[in-house]
Amino acid sequence: MSDPLNFPHWNSAVQAVRKIAGPEREVGSNYTMERELPSGRVQNELEICTREHLTEFGIRTTSGPTPFSYRYLFSAADGETVVQVDAVLELEGGAALLGPLMGPAVKRGVNDNFAELRRILETPISLA
């Protein structure tokens, strides 16, 4: 989850991620990310802005048509990892007017992506 190069494996919108600068998976690392959205294919540059091993991971866009920042907080409860997401989407123009209507759809997409991530993480690895 905290390696942008893995986003295409569990985030249905992300088609490709490439590292473009900075230390590997550390604060200040920069990536390009291509996503397929209902409005079409978009490309953003993003950077890792927060990384506290095992407790917090944050990314934000530095360019592109869909500005956002995501902060993931990790904690333990009842022997499981709990992930909390603080997401900020900066909608402009007509999209800003639709923001309140888009919230439930975005939340559904995030929940679907987390379900896929959970499936990946909980699937036993076959060594055969």
Phi, psi and omega in degrees: 000325185266019174239108182306332180296340178269353183308318181299340181287332185232347180256112188299333180279333186280121180264324182200148175223134176230137176283135180241339180192160173093173180291150183299119175055033180236165177307132181097349176293140180241144183221156165256142181227126175256130179232151174256111181249166178305331180275355180124184181283134178229155177231131175236152165263142179222163178224152171281120183252343179215137174204106173244109187314125177072357181234331186204142177214130180225142174229155174210152178281148176245346174196164177117172188280351183231080181295135178201164168219140178235134175234119180257128177246132183246134176214171180248142175207125178055039177076010180238159175271130177254131179246124175249137181242128169250112183243136175235120177249130180256094182271142180236162175059222181299326180297326179296324178292331180272355184314308180299330179281332183280338183310307180299324179292319178296316180298318178299316178298317178297315179297319177297319179295320178293325176297320177293317178300316179299317179301316180297312184292331183264357178280123179299144178275129178270127180264006181282000000 
